[in-house]
Amino acid sequence: MLARKAKAAEATKKEADKAKAKKADEEAKEKAVKKVVDEAATTKSADEEAEEVKAKNAANKRARKEATELLVLSKRARMAVKLAAKSLKEMKAKADEEARKVRTQKADEEAETEELIEEPVTVVNKAQPVVENTRPKERAQNSKTSMVDKQGDEATKTGPTKKCHPS
């Protein structure tokens, strides 16, 4: 009896040990499943990661394309600025040349005018000198004056006069 009781106690103990081991295995499995579920929740699936990589690559490709376009546009803009500066320099050089020509022409005209003014005085009557200019209007006025000088009487009435070119 005792042997039977001991066997029964031993069997019960074995069953209890088996139950404990089984329970520990189940808890370990539950922990492993929970750990896998937590990891799956925190980490993304391979498909999601692949899609993210594709999206990043596409965004990088678009950014590179836009940067290349901007680089081309900036090169074009720099070339346009260079061409504009070159044509501006050319236009400025032409304008300077024209201004120089105008100044030279004006100086020549002034020199001619001074030459006309500084022509030698011819004496028709010793009492009254007359300046002869080559301009038609002044020539006509000078001829009238020299007629008055030739008459003599009128020259003394008006007094000696000297015609000069009006400036």
C-alpha positions in Angstrom: 0.0 0.0 0.0 2.6 2.2 0.8 4.3 1.3 -2.4 1.1 2.1 -4.2 0.7 5.4 -2.5 4.3 6.1 -3.2 3.8 5.2 -6.8 0.6 7.3 -7.0 2.4 10.2 -5.3 5.3 9.7 -7.7 2.9 9.7 -10.7 1.2 12.7 -9.4 4.5 14.4 -8.9 5.5 13.5 -12.5 2.2 14.8 -13.8 2.6 18.0 -11.8 6.2 18.4 -13.2 4.9 17.7 -16.7 2.1 20.2 -16.2 4.6 22.8 -14.9 7.0 22.1 -17.8 4.0 22.3 -20.2 2.9 25.6 -18.6 6.5 27.0 -18.8 6.7 25.9 -22.5 3.4 27.6 -23.2 4.6 30.8 -21.4 7.8 30.7 -23.3 5.9 30.3 -26.6 3.6 33.1 -25.6 6.6 35.4 -24.8 8.2 34.4 -28.1 5.0 35.1 -30.0 4.5 38.4 -28.2 8.2 39.3 -29.0 7.7 38.5 -32.7 4.4 40.5 -32.7 6.1 43.5 -31.1 9.0 43.3 -33.5 6.6 43.0 -36.4 4.7 46.0 -35.1 7.9 48.1 -34.6 9.6 47.0 -37.8 8.2 47.4 -41.2 7.7 44.6 -43.6 10.2 44.0 -46.4 7.6 45.2 -49.0 7.0 48.4 -47.2 10.8 49.0 -46.9 11.2 48.3 -50.6 8.5 50.7 -51.5 10.1 53.4 -49.3 13.5 52.8 -51.0 11.8 53.1 -54.5 10.1 56.3 -53.4 13.4 57.8 -52.1 15.1 56.8 -55.3 12.4 58.4 -57.4 12.5 61.6 -55.3 16.3 61.7 -55.7 16.0 61.2 -59.5 13.5 64.0 -59.7 15.7 66.3 -57.6 18.8 65.5 -59.8 16.8 66.2 -62.9 15.5 69.5 -61.5 19.1 70.4 -60.4 20.4 69.7 -63.9 17.6 71.8 -65.5 18.4 74.6 -63.1 22.1 74.3 -63.9 21.3 74.5 -67.6 19.1 77.5 -67.1 21.8 79.2 -65.0 24.3 78.6 -67.7 22.0 80.0 -70.2 21.3 83.0 -68.0 25.1 83.5 -67.5 25.6 83.4 -71.3 22.7 85.9 -71.8 24.3 88.2 -69.3 27.7 87.9 -71.0 26.1 88.6 -74.4 24.2 91.5 -73.0 27.4 92.9 -71.4 29.3 92.5 -74.7 26.6 94.2 -76.7 26.3 96.9 -74.1 30.1 97.5 -74.4 29.8 97.6 -78.2 26.9 100.0 -78.0 28.8 102.2 -75.5 31.8 102.2 -77.8 29.7 103.2 -80.8 28.1 105.9 -78.7 31.5 107.2 -77.6 32.7 107.2 -81.2 29.6 109.1 -82.3 30.1 111.6 -79.4 33.7 112.0 -80.4 32.8 112.6 -84.0 30.1 115.2 -83.0 32.7 117.0 -80.7 35.2 117.0 -83.5 32.7 118.3 -86.0 31.5 121.0 -83.5 35.1 122.0 -82.8 35.8 122.2 -86.5 32.7 124.4 -87.1 33.7 126.7 -84.2 37.2 127.0 -85.7 35.7 127.9 -89.1 33.5 130.5 -87.4 36.5 132.0 -85.6 38.4 132.1 -88.9 35.5 134.0 -90.5 35.4 136.4 -87.7 39.2 136.9 -87.7 39.5 137.7 -91.4 41.7 140.7 -92.2 40.2 144.2 -92.2 40.2 146.0 -95.5 40.3 149.7 -95.4 38.0 151.4 -98.0 38.2 154.8 -96.4 41.1 155.7 -94.2 38.7 157.0 -91.6 36.6 153.8 -91.3 37.8 150.2 -91.4 35.3 147.5 -92.7 35.4 143.8 -92.1 34.6 141.6 -95.0 33.1 138.2 -94.3 32.2 135.5 -96.7 28.7 135.0 -95.4 26.1 136.4 -97.9 24.1 138.3 -95.3 27.1 139.9 -93.7 28.6 140.6 -97.1 25.5 142.5 -98.1 25.6 144.5 -94.9 29.4 145.2 -95.4 28.8 146.4 -98.9 26.1 148.9 -97.7 28.6 150.1 -95.1 31.3 150.5 -97.6 29.0 152.5 -99.9 28.3 154.9 -97.0 32.0 155.1 -96.5 32.6 156.0 -100.1 30.1 158.8 -100.0 32.2 160.4 -97.3 29.6 162.9 -96.1 27.5 160.4 -94.4 30.5 158.7 -92.8 31.3 161.8 -90.9 27.7 162.2 -89.7 27.4 158.8 -88.2 30.9 158.6 -87.0 33.4 155.8 -87.5 31.9 152.3 -87.2 33.4 148.9 -87.2 31.3 145.9 -88.2 32.0 142.7 -86.2 30.6 139.3 -86.5 27.8 138.9 -83.9 28.5 136.0 -81.5 
